[in-house]
């Protein structure tokens, strides 16, 4: 009986192994076919754009939120302007591809003639009506960037915009649990497929931060990756905060109050840190960071020392043009805060610190706090509503002691800062802090959080002169605001600080950024570098 059963069992075991081998072979062939298909899309795109015998690599910029109004978006558009200018100097006729979500043009928007005439060869297979819509939306996007960020050098005829459909997969709201891991890997994979299925370029320049997609672009499509890192997805500070059981917006009181949950979260964070390095940092050929703080954390998390700091472009000149004279008597009794209404910006602390200084009699009568920022979604709009409730609870009347200016154009921001006495920023561990540099360029006294970018790179001493005030709690911010207003009573001291701050802010000019950005990308983009002077007269290659 044993032999009777062992025979069929051996037969089924052999059959199972044979079927498994066939399945693995089919799976391998399928994966190989997908890789070949996606690589053919990349090479086909390069031939279409540049001609089959052209040796210059095609370039794509990955930035799903290209039409948003944040500092990261300004980096994107100034970077694109920089590369187009470098190509012109190098005699290169290259079309750039921008991967982003769609920002539909309004009905009254008219498409410029050059935008109507232009059209990417990649889109030649699309219907005439769809190409017309794409041209309209692309012209609208470029016009939006020019108006918001003062970047006139974008040539729409040299820009091919590929509109992505899966960008929602990058939003943290899609992942109520294991947000960091799922947003990075699932969201990154979705965006990769969105890009790859439409044809990638030889070089992918990531200016928004989707590092867990790098391995897919590199291995599957053969792309070279260049990354401009605004902040590390995970940092040693985050690990330390969890280990010390400190409650914050990304570490709830429930987790901080439990030893078991804290240990589990630490294990999760440490595991993710290993994956972040293995699938992200290991696959980037060029890595630029926006600040000393970010650079140190990226070097530590990615275990590499070939990264470099390229300060972001802060649009310094537009603030200098708006306020050429730095005189205390030209300033209004206003405190201006500029920043998206996100939880980490900590507008609650700003309102409480202002209320505290006002009630202590430390500020002139009629002083007003103006909160300026954009709203990305319903969550941000709800946050503004809650801030309005907090202001009312603290007896701050809207229109009198406090104002909310939501999603205003860039010209309005320049107008407000050019007359403000104080520029306020309270985010802890702000990776850089473009707006703090803008405060200094506009002549407002910067009051910022005593951490990360503002502490390490921006609000530092310049030739022995302080450039502003730093604090880290409500009482400290209230005192710093009061001290900034007191400076107006001494016009000489005010002028010394304001002029030193503006001079120091020139380190963050568009031309400084352009010089560093082009120099670091030159080897992979085949650029010819020419010596050119930056705003301070310092010779740099760009």
C-alpha positions in Angstrom: 0.0 0.0 0.0 2.9 2.3 0.7 4.3 1.8 -2.7 0.9 2.3 -4.2 0.7 5.8 -2.6 4.3 6.9 -3.1 4.2 6.5 -6.8 1.4 9.1 -7.4 2.9 11.4 -4.8 6.2 11.4 -6.6 4.4 12.1 -9.8 2.5 15.1 -8.3 5.7 16.4 -6.7 7.5 16.2 -10.0 4.6 17.8 -11.8 4.4 20.6 -9.2 8.2 21.4 -9.6 7.8 21.3 -13.4 4.9 23.7 -13.3 6.8 26.0 -10.9 9.7 26.1 -13.2 7.4 27.0 -16.1 5.7 29.7 -14.1 9.1 31.2 -13.1 10.3 31.2 -16.7 7.1 32.9 -17.8 7.4 35.4 -15.0 11.0 36.1 -16.0 10.1 36.5 -19.6 7.3 38.8 -18.7 9.5 41.0 -16.5 12.2 41.1 -19.2 9.6 42.0 -21.8 8.4 44.9 -19.7 11.9 46.1 -19.1 12.7 46.0 -22.8 9.5 47.7 -23.7 10.1 50.6 -21.2 13.7 51.0 -22.3 12.5 51.1 -25.9 10.1 53.9 -24.9 13.0 55.8 -23.4 15.3 55.4 -26.4 12.4 56.1 -28.8 11.6 59.3 -26.9 15.2 60.4 -27.2 15.3 59.8 -31.0 12.0 61.6 -31.5 13.2 64.6 -29.6 16.7 64.9 -30.8 17.3 62.8 -33.9 18.8 59.3 -33.9 22.4 60.5 -34.2 22.3 63.1 -31.4 24.7 62.4 -28.5 23.1 64.8 -26.0 21.0 63.1 -23.3 17.4 63.9 -23.0 16.3 65.4 -19.7 13.1 65.1 -17.7 12.2 67.0 -14.5 10.0 65.1 -12.0 7.8 67.4 -10.0 4.2 66.3 -9.7 3.1 69.7 -8.1 4.7 72.0 -10.6 1.8 74.5 -10.4 1.8 74.9 -6.6 3.2 78.1 -5.2 5.8 76.8 -2.7 9.5 77.3 -2.5 10.1 73.8 -3.9 8.2 74.8 -7.1 10.4 77.9 -7.4 13.4 75.6 -7.3 11.9 73.6 -10.2 11.2 76.6 -12.5 14.5 78.4 -11.8 16.3 75.1 -12.4 14.6 74.7 -15.7 15.4 78.3 -16.7 19.0 77.7 -15.7 19.3 74.5 -17.8 17.7 76.2 -20.9 20.2 79.1 -20.6 23.1 76.7 -20.2 22.0 74.8 -23.3 21.8 78.1 -25.3 25.4 79.0 -24.2 26.5 75.4 -25.1 24.9 75.4 -28.5 22.5 72.6 -27.5 19.0 72.5 -28.9 17.3 70.4 -26.3 13.6 70.0 -25.4 13.0 69.3 -21.7 10.2 67.1 -20.4 8.3 68.0 -17.2 6.4 65.3 -15.5 3.6 66.8 -13.4 -0.1 66.7 -12.7 -2.5 68.8 -14.8 -3.3 72.4 -13.9 -6.2 73.2 -16.2 -6.3 76.6 -17.8 -9.2 78.9 -17.0 -11.7 79.6 -19.8 -10.5 83.2 -20.2 -6.8 82.2 -20.6 -5.6 82.7 -24.2 -2.8 80.5 -25.5 0.2 82.5 -26.8 1.1 82.1 -30.5 4.4 80.3 -29.8 2.6 77.8 -27.5 0.1 77.0 -30.3 2.8 76.5 -32.8 4.8 74.3 -30.5 4.0 70.7 -29.8 6.1 67.8 -28.6 6.7 65.0 -31.1 5.9 62.6 -28.3 2.3 63.8 -28.5 1.9 63.5 -32.2 -0.2 60.4 -31.8 -2.8 62.1 -29.7 -6.0 63.6 -31.1 -6.0 67.2 -32.3 -8.4 68.3 -29.6 -6.3 66.7 -26.8 -3.1 68.3 -28.1 -4.9 71.6 -28.1 -5.9 71.1 -24.5 -2.4 70.1 -23.6 -0.9 73.1 -25.3 -3.4 75.4 -23.5 -2.7 73.9 -20.1 1.1 74.0 -20.7 1.0 77.6 -21.7 -1.1 78.3 -18.6 1.4 76.5 -16.4 4.3 78.4 -17.8 2.5 81.7 -17.4 1.6 80.8 -13.8 5.3 80.1 -13.0 6.4 83.3 -14.7 3.9 85.4 -12.8 4.4 83.7 -9.4 8.1 83.2 -9.4 9.5 85.9 -11.7 11.3 83.4 -14.1 11.0 85.0 -17.6 13.6 82.7 -19.3 11.3 79.7 -19.8 10.8 78.9 -23.5 7.5 77.0 -24.0 8.7 75.8 -27.3 11.5 73.8 -25.6 9.2 72.3 -22.9 7.2 69.2 -23.3 4.8 68.6 -20.3 3.7 65.1 -19.6 0.6 65.1 -17.5 0.5 62.3 -14.8 -2.6 60.6 -13.6 -1.5 58.8 -10.5 0.0 61.6 -8.4 -2.7 61.2 -5.8 -0.9 58.1 -4.7 1.8 60.3 -3.3 -0.6 62.0 -0.8 -0.3 60.8 2.8 -4.1 60.9 3.1 -4.2 57.7 1.0 -2.3 55.8 3.7 -3.8 56.1 7.2 -1.3 53.5 8.5 2.3 52.8 7.7 2.2 56.2 5.9 5.9 56.7 5.5 6.5 53.3 3.9 3.4 53.1 1.7 3.6 56.7 0.5 7.3 56.3 -0.4 7.2 52.9 -2.1 3.6 52.4 -3.3 3.3 56.1 -4.3 6.8 56.1 -5.8 6.0 52.9 -7.8 2.7 54.4 -9.1 4.5 57.6 -10.3 7.3 55.5 -11.8 4.8 53.5 -13.9 2.9 56.7 -14.8 6.2 58.2 -16.1 7.7 55.1 -17.6 4.6 54.0 -19.6 4.7 57.4 -21.3 8.4 57.3 -22.1 11.2 58.3 -19.8 14.2 60.5 -20.6 17.9 59.5 -20.3 18.3 61.7 -17.2 15.6 62.2 -14.6 16.1 65.2 -12.3 13.9 64.9 -9.2 13.2 68.3 -7.7 10.4 67.3 -5.4 11.6 64.2 -3.5 10.4 60.7 -4.6 13.6 58.8 -3.7 12.1 55.3 -3.4 11.4 55.4 -7.2 15.0 55.8 -8.1 15.9 52.1 -8.2 13.0 51.5 -10.7 14.0 54.3 -13.0 17.6 53.2 -12.9 17.3 49.4 -13.1 14.1 49.1 -15.3 14.5 52.1 -17.6 18.3 52.7 -17.4 17.9 56.3 -16.4 20.6 58.4 -14.7 19.2 60.0 -11.6 20.0 63.5 -10.3 18.3 64.6 -7.1 17.8 68.0 -5.5 16.8 67.0 -1.9 14.7 69.5 0.0 14.5 67.3 3.1 15.3 63.7 4.1 12.2 61.5 4.1 13.5 60.1 7.4 16.3 61.6 9.6 18.2 60.9 12.8 16.2 63.7 14.4 12.9 61.8 13.7 14.4 58.7 15.3 15.6 60.6 18.3 12.2 62.3 18.8 10.5 58.9 18.8 13.1 57.4 21.1 12.7 60.3 23.6 8.9 59.8 23.4 8.4 63.4 22.4 4.9 64.1 21.1 4.7 66.0 17.8 2.6 66.3 14.6 4.2 63.1 13.3 4.4 61.3 16.7 1.1 61.2 18.4 0.6 61.4 22.1 -0.8 57.8 22.1 2.5 56.5 20.7 4.7 58.7 22.8 2.9 57.6 25.9 3.4 53.9 25.3 6.7 52.0 25.6 5.5 49.2 23.4 4.2 51.5 20.7 7.4 53.6 20.9 9.6 50.4 20.5 7.5 49.3 17.5 7.7 52.7 15.8 11.4 52.8 16.3 11.8 49.4 14.7 9.6 50.6 11.8 11.6 53.8 11.4 14.9 52.0 11.5 13.8 49.4 9.0 12.5 52.1 6.7 15.8 54.0 7.0 17.6 50.9 5.6 15.2 50.7 2.7 15.5 54.5 2.1 19.2 54.1 1.6 19.1 50.9 -0.3 16.4 51.8 -2.9 16.9 55.6 -2.9 20.3 57.0 -2.1 22.3 54.2 -3.7 20.8 54.9 -7.2 21.3 58.7 -7.5 24.3 59.7 -9.5 24.2 63.4 -8.5 22.8 64.5 -5.1 22.4 68.2 -4.2 20.8 69.4 -1.0 19.3 72.7 0.0 21.0 73.4 3.3 23.8 72.3 5.7 21.2 70.6 7.9 19.7 68.6 5.1 23.2 67.7 3.7 24.4 66.3 7.0 21.2 64.2 7.4 21.3 62.9 3.8 25.0 62.0 4.2 24.3 60.1 7.4 21.1 58.3 6.1 22.5 57.5 2.7 26.1 56.7 3.9 27.7 58.8 1.1 29.9 61.9 1.2 29.7 63.1 -2.4 26.6 65.2 -1.8 26.8 69.0 -2.0 24.9 72.0 -0.8 23.3 74.2 -3.4 21.2 76.9 -1.7 17.8 77.3 -3.3 16.9 80.4 -5.3 15.1 82.9 -3.1 14.1 85.6 -5.6 16.2 88.2 -3.7 16.3 90.8 -6.4 12.5 91.2 -6.6 12.5 92.2 -2.9 15.4 94.6 -3.4 13.7 96.3 -6.3 10.5 96.7 -4.2 12.3 98.2 -1.3 15.6 99.8 -2.3 15.8 102.0 0.9 16.1 100.3 4.3 14.7 102.9 6.7 12.8 102.1 9.9 10.4 105.0 9.4 9.2 103.4 6.1 7.9 100.3 8.0 4.3 99.6 9.1 3.4 98.1 12.4 2.9 94.7 10.9 4.2 91.2 11.5 4.1 89.0 8.3 4.2 85.3 8.3 4.5 83.6 4.9 4.1 79.8 4.6 1.6 77.1 3.5 -1.0 76.3 6.0 0.5 72.9 6.9 0.6 71.6 10.5 4.4 71.7 10.7 4.5 75.4 10.0 3.0 75.8 13.5 0.8 78.9 12.9 -0.7 78.2 16.3 2.6 79.1 18.0 2.7 82.3 15.9 -0.8 83.4 17.0 -0.2 82.6 20.6 3.2 84.4 20.7 1.7 87.5 19.0 -1.2 87.5 21.4 1.2 87.3 24.4 3.4 90.2 23.2 0.3 92.3 22.4 -1.3 91.7 25.8 2.1 92.4 27.6 2.1 95.9 26.0 5.4 95.2 24.2 4.1 96.2 20.8 2.9 99.5 19.4 -0.8 100.1 19.4 -2.4 98.9 16.2 0.2 96.2 15.5 -1.2 93.5 13.2 -0.2 89.9 12.4 -0.7 89.0 8.8 -0.7 85.2 8.0 -0.1 84.6 4.3 -0.1 81.2 2.7 -1.5 78.7 0.3 -4.0 75.8 0.9 -3.2 72.5 -0.8 -6.5 70.7 0.0 -9.5 70.6 2.3 -7.3 69.7 5.3 -5.4 73.0 4.9 -8.6 74.9 4.5 -10.0 73.4 7.7 -6.7 74.3 9.4 -7.3 78.0 8.4 -10.8 77.8 9.9 -9.4 76.4 13.2 -6.8 79.2 13.3 -9.5 81.8 12.9 -11.3 80.2 15.8 -8.1 80.3 17.9 -7.6 84.0 17.1 -11.2 84.8 18.1 -10.7 82.9 21.3 -7.6 85.0 22.1 -9.7 88.2 21.3 -7.7 89.0 18.1 -10.2 90.6 15.8 -9.8 89.7 12.1 -9.1 92.9 10.1 -7.8 94.7 13.2 -5.2 92.6 15.1 -5.0 89.7 12.6 -5.5 89.0 8.9 -5.5 85.9 6.8 -4.4 86.2 3.2 -4.9 82.8 1.5 -3.4 81.9 -1.9 -2.4 85.5 -2.8 -0.2 86.3 -5.8 3.6 86.8 -5.4 3.3 90.5 -6.0 1.1 90.8 -2.9 3.7 88.9 -0.8 6.4 91.3 -2.0 4.2 94.3 -1.2 3.5 93.1 2.4 7.1 92.2 3.2 8.5 95.4 1.8 6.6 97.3 4.5 6.6 94.8 7.4 8.6 95.3 10.5 9.0 91.6 11.3 9.0 88.4 9.2 7.9 85.5 11.4 8.6 81.8 10.9 8.1 79.2 13.6 8.6 75.8 12.0 10.9 73.5 13.9 13.6 71.8 11.8 12.8 73.8 8.7 15.2 72.2 6.2 16.2 75.5 4.7 13.6 78.3 5.0 13.4 80.3 1.7 10.9 82.7 3.2 13.3 83.6 6.0 15.9 84.7 3.4 13.1 86.6 1.7 12.3 88.5 4.9 15.9 89.6 5.1 16.0 90.7 1.5 12.8 92.7 1.9 14.3 94.6 4.9 12.0 93.0 7.5 13.6 91.7 10.7 13.6 87.9 10.7 12.3 86.1 13.7 12.7 82.3 13.1 12.9 79.0 14.9 16.2 78.2 16.5 16.9 75.0 14.5 18.0 73.5 11.2 18.2 75.9 8.2 17.5 79.2 9.8 19.9 78.5 12.6 22.7 76.9 10.5 22.6 78.9 7.2 20.4 82.0 7.3 20.0 83.9 10.5 23.7 83.8 11.4 26.1 86.7 12.1 27.5 88.6 9.1 30.7 90.5 9.8 29.9 90.4 13.5 26.4 91.9 13.0 23.3 89.9 14.0 20.8 89.3 11.2 17.7 88.7 13.2 16.3 86.7 16.2 15.9 83.0 16.9 13.7 81.3 19.5 12.0 78.0 20.2 9.0 78.6 22.4 6.0 80.9 22.9 7.6 83.2 25.5 10.8 83.5 23.4 9.0 84.3 20.2 6.9 87.0 22.0 10.1 88.6 23.4 11.9 88.4 20.0 9.0 90.1 18.3 9.1 92.9 20.9 12.9 93.2 20.6 12.6 93.6 16.8 10.1 96.4 17.2 12.3 98.1 19.7 15.1 98.4 17.1 13.0 101.0 15.2 13.7 103.5 18.0 17.4 103.5 17.0 17.6 104.2 13.2 21.3 103.5 13.0 21.0 100.0 14.7 18.0 99.2 12.5 19.9 100.2 9.3 23.0 98.2 10.3 21.0 95.0 10.9 18.8 95.4 7.8 21.7 96.1 5.5 23.8 93.3 6.9 20.8 90.9 6.5 20.2 92.0 2.9 23.9 91.5 2.0 23.9 88.1 3.6 20.7 87.1 1.8 22.5 87.6 -1.5 24.1 84.2 -0.9 20.7 82.8 -1.8 20.2 84.6 -5.1 19.0 83.0 -8.3 22.4 83.4 -9.9 24.1 81.7 -7.0 21.7 78.8 -7.4 22.1 78.7 -11.2 25.9 78.6 -10.9 25.9 75.7 -8.4 23.1 73.7 -10.1 24.6 73.9 -13.6 28.1 73.1 -12.4 27.0 69.9 -10.7 24.8 68.7 -13.6 27.3 69.6 -16.3 29.0 66.1 -16.4 25.7 64.2 -17.0 24.0 66.8 -19.2 27.0 67.5 -21.5 27.0 71.2 -20.7 29.7 73.7 -21.5 30.4 75.8 -18.5 31.3 79.5 -18.9 32.6 81.8 -16.1 30.0 84.3 -15.0 29.7 86.7 -12.1 27.0 86.2 -9.5 25.2 89.0 -7.6 28.2 89.6 -5.3 30.7 89.7 -8.1 32.2 86.4 -7.1 33.4 84.3 -10.1 31.5 81.1 -10.5 30.9 78.7 -13.3 27.4 78.6 -14.7 
